[in-house]
């Protein structure tokens, strides 16, 4: 299959998943590095409360908050 045929299949809304080799698929900018930060107890308690309210982990709250802050302050 040529790239042009592949693109046409995609554009036509056909299922192209079987045509892909997903064994090495990777999200861009998904590499991670562990960091350690000290936060005041009141902040941790608020993060935990929000996580419980939304049914997610505290890590998700922190990551989402940082991503939103960075997106607002560094628009691409």
C-alpha positions in Angstrom: 0.0 0.0 0.0 1.3 3.4 -0.9 1.3 6.4 1.5 -1.3 8.0 -0.8 -3.6 5.0 -0.6 -3.1 4.9 3.2 -4.0 8.6 3.5 -7.1 8.1 1.3 -8.3 5.2 3.5 -7.9 7.4 6.5 -9.6 10.4 4.9 -12.5 8.1 3.9 -12.9 7.1 7.5 -11.8 3.5 7.1 -10.4 1.6 10.0 -6.6 1.8 9.5 -5.5 0.3 12.9 -4.7 -3.1 11.3 -2.4 -1.3 8.9 -0.3 0.1 11.6 2.6 -1.4 13.6 1.7 -0.1 17.1 4.5 -2.2 18.8 6.8 0.9 18.8 4.2 3.6 19.0 5.0 6.3 21.4 3.3 9.6 22.4 5.3 12.7 21.6 6.8 14.4 24.7 5.7 11.5 26.9 9.1 10.8 28.5 9.0 11.3 32.2 11.4 12.3 34.9 10.6 11.9 38.6 10.9 15.0 40.7 10.5 15.5 44.4 8.9 18.7 45.9 8.0 19.8 49.4 4.5 21.2 49.8 2.8 22.6 52.8 0.3 20.3 54.5 -2.6 22.5 53.7 -1.8 22.3 50.0 -1.5 18.5 50.1 -4.9 18.3 51.9 -6.5 20.5 49.2 -5.0 18.4 46.5 -6.2 15.2 48.1 -9.7 16.6 48.5 -9.9 17.6 44.9 -8.6 14.2 43.8 -11.2 12.5 45.9 -13.9 14.7 44.5 -12.9 14.0 40.9 -12.1 10.3 41.5 -8.5 10.6 40.3 -5.1 10.5 41.9 -3.4 13.4 43.6 -0.6 13.1 41.0 -3.2 13.7 38.3 -4.4 16.9 40.0 -0.8 18.2 40.3 0.1 17.3 36.7 -3.1 18.8 35.3 -2.7 22.0 37.3 0.9 22.4 36.2 0.0 21.7 32.5 -2.8 24.2 32.6 -0.6 26.8 34.2 2.2 26.3 31.8 -0.2 26.4 28.8 -1.7 29.7 29.9 1.7 31.2 30.5 3.5 29.7 27.4 1.0 29.5 24.6 2.3 27.7 21.5 
